[in-house]
């Protein structure tokens, strides 16, 4: 190059620059750049930083001293050596007003030459801080990239179905390579002897190699949004560029940078469009991936413009890279977590299916066993009633079918007639009489009953429809049932009868499976019914005669026993004694062990248990629940409500939860009874309560026995009413006595009740305690009346508890003062110790309350206590309002002990101290002047 002087814009390439003589420069050549810097009067220590890329090599001189170099610049290409390493160095500014910077640059290798990167001059602290920051950032990013890369490659190794982890791991690995060979050139710093040509090729490889794994990574995540054609193109083109870099010289392959940058922009635009589509279609992880990509894209665009000298913002790609890596890693982690969650859910669903299938098999097994058990029970019965009883019990327990009856043909098989109607709730006798007397012809006129009998198939009306047949209409209108299930009883391919089931006024809720199971049960009992029907016809007359005889004898025995019981009950007014005799009578005659007596409240809206005999297995807390139970009678459900409405006894042989009120259900769960008899207690046609009878197991009781129990209930009602009157009188007397004992000591109250007067008493030794609240007036002025009374009541109530358990007697309260004494009205030898212990409890309570109030920033009182021991006179004064009080110098001295004390301390007299000094630690106060007493020796009771 000819020696010439000219001005040129820097930083920038000299390629294409038109010199002053009209010469157009190429990338090859050498040049010297000179810069003169004027220094301020106040100079700081300066340093400079030069990034790589000043041509191929350069030397920098400041005031003629070589301060930085990269390779060896030369006008002769054979003598030039090239290296890219950022330079940092200090600048000597001592005794200088200007510095002269000369930069000699040569390039015979790269396609671009010139002063291409700026020289940064600043204070030494900032320059080296920037260096440390750059190194730290690059090392940090390198660690992040390597960790994430190894993690995802390991993830792919153990689960190679998901290719996204592989491509992302390779992408992070290439990014890590590019990171160490650009920027601060850490790789070149660590290995300076590696030829420049290899380092530059690696730099291009790390750029061109980013596109294929990045595209493959996104394609594996969003195959529907990314074009398969572009997938192939963007995989092949970068490989072509990499081949050019590999096999061509530097001057040639550096020309590929601009086209590849254009390809990069096109690729990023395509990716942006595809990710936007993925977000619109709500693809999993698309939003966070798009966000990370846009940040990285903007950072890359900034650095691209910076390298082409179109912006001065600086390099921000490392920050964009950091954000991009973490967003992509987060998206992958989210997908992996979702995959694991899906796997777990599928596993749980499979396990649930297995469990459900197992349950179904177990249920089928239980049904077969239940059918076998039922068949065994049916075959063991010898009479038709027992068979039908077992059937109805089973169907009620399993399907809650309340009513059933049997239709059998007459001997000539002309009619079907109902018999053995069974119901778990009371049914109108008119309905039963109608069914018993109704004859249904075995021909077409017989309606739906004939159809079932003739076809031998079940018929189920969940809700009875409009019927055209006259007999059908008649039956429906007379019985008023809402639904029917009619099952034919087939024996040797011939129908021998029908079993009808209903829920009376409620609907039957049966499925086809339920109907099939009920049909199977009925098939099992068809033979037994056929056989037993013949037997029952022969024995019927004999049973009627025997039944009449037994009924007569039973009625006579019941009358005798009941009369004897009533006679015994009238001898007692105590409810406990009455119920004990009633319980024994019921246990012997009806084999029922437990009872509960509940009475109506005054408003007759609820029941309250007055007395009970509860099984031993019931725990105390559950006993309390039962005894404190209140059963409302204004609800829609309830056994007691039913008995209350109809004033008739209720017998639930198998208690159903659906028929109980919530309160009855709680009692049922605690007592675990299977059957329940509820007997109303009626006095002069008015119910006053109920007697509940139950066993832990089932109760077997006849209608006649329930009638007998109803008679017992009527007699018991009068006896209990008399007992309650006596109890109310006794309770009022006890209330009066208790009120008197609250005013006076128990011994004094007893004396007053017996003699109507109390004799004054001289007590030789008693200990008197006074308390007073310090600061009471000031604090009470800031309280409302309600707050003041509440505070005083809280303190004095606690004092009352302490007084009671220390065997002391509370005498009175005057304002904020509290007075109590020990050793009266019954003298004892421990009264001094008792009072001292109580005083310490008073003090502890008030100190604790003070700490709580202080923590809450509330005002609080502090307690002052005084104690003295000596003789007192005690007695009761007043006629209309009795008061028990004490008099004497001991009372006055105790009051002076309190007024001469200090807050939060217990002040005792010498008389008290001389007794308790061996039991408590006390602090002598010396002689203190007490009002009206002169100087008195006092002590503080410490502990």
Secondary structure, 3 states (H helix, E strand, C coil): CCCCCCCCCCCCCCCCCECCCCCECCCCEEEEEEEEEECCCCCCCEEEEECCCCCCEEEEEECCEEEEEECECCCCCCCCECCCCCEEEEECCCCCCEEEEEEEEEECCCCCCCCCCCEEEEEHHHHHHHHHHHHHHHHHHHHHHHHHHHHHHHHHHHCCCCHHHHHHHHHHHHHHHHHHHCCCCHHHHHCCCCCHHHHHHHHHHHHHHHHHHHHHHHHHHCCCCCCHHHHHHHHHHHHHHHHHHHHCCHHHHCCHHHHHHHHHHHHHHHHHHHHHHHHHCCCCCHHHHHHHHHHHHHHHHHHHHHHCCCCCCCCCHHHHHHHHHHHHHHHHHHHHHHHHHHHHHHHHHHHHHHHHHHHHHHHHHHHHHHHHHHHHHHHHCCCHHHHHHHHHHHHHHHHCCCEEEEEEECCCCCEEEEEEEEECCCCCHHHHHHHHHCEEECCHHHHHHHHHHHHCCCEEECCCCCCCCHHHHHHHHHHCCCCEEEEEEEECCEEEEEEEEEECCECCCCCHHHHHHHHHHHHHHHHHHHHHHHHHHHHHHHHHHHHHHHHHHHHHHHHHHHHHHHHHHCCCCCHHHHHHHHHHHHHHHHCCCEEEEEEECCCCCEEEEEEEECCCCCCHHHHHHHHCCEEECCCCCCHHHHHHHHCCCEEECCCCHHHCCHHHHHHHHHHCCCCEEEEEEEECCEEEEEEEEECCCCCCCCHHHHHHHHHHHHHHHHHHHHHHHHHHHHHHHHHHHHHHHHHCCHHHHHHHHHHCCCCCEEEEEEEEEEEEEECHHHHHCCCCHHHHHHHHHHHHHHHHHHHHHCCCEEEEEECCEEEEEECCCCCCCCHHHHHHHHHHHHHHHHHHHHHHHHHCCCCCCEEEEEEEEEEEEEEEECCCCCEEEEECHHHHHHHHHHHCCCCCEEEEEHHHHHHHCCCCCEEEEEEEEECCCEEEEEEEECC
